[in-house]
Every structure is written in C-alpha cells, then in structure tokens.
C-alpha cells in the first residue's frame, strides 16, 4: 500500500508502506522518482532522474507542505497494522 498525500503540478507525493522509519516523502512524475527527508529538516535523499531545476521546484513544494506531510506520515505509519 502506498498512499498518495498530494498531487500538484504533475507530481505525486506519496510514501511506501513498510519502508524505513525516518520521516520522508517520495515524489513521482512519469517514470521519475525522488525522495526527500522531512526530518530533521527537508533535504533531498535522492533525486533520481529529475534535473536540478525540477528538484528545486519540488523541494519548494515539499517545504511548503512539510508539516502536513509529516502529520500524514505519522497517521499512516502509526495506524498501520502489518500492511
């Protein structure tokens, strides 16, 4: 199960269940994927095939919604029972 937290400007912001515990968000567009840590601060974990220009745009969106993503992440991870 990989819940989608937001869709914006062609990007899908989601997590994958049963992945690592550090709070993060995956960003997918077409066949590209990046990952951002949300704590202790927003930073790129990996940029995949996105250009640096796109990563900068994505990071701006992630920073804007970071608190919301963190809450959604905790609700999902805290609420799952062996999924």
Secondary structure, DSSP 8 states (H G I E B T S, - for coil): ---EEEEETTEEEE--TT--SS-EEEEEETTEEEEEE-SSS-EEEE-TT--HHHHHHHHHHHHHHHHHHHHHHHHHHHH-S--
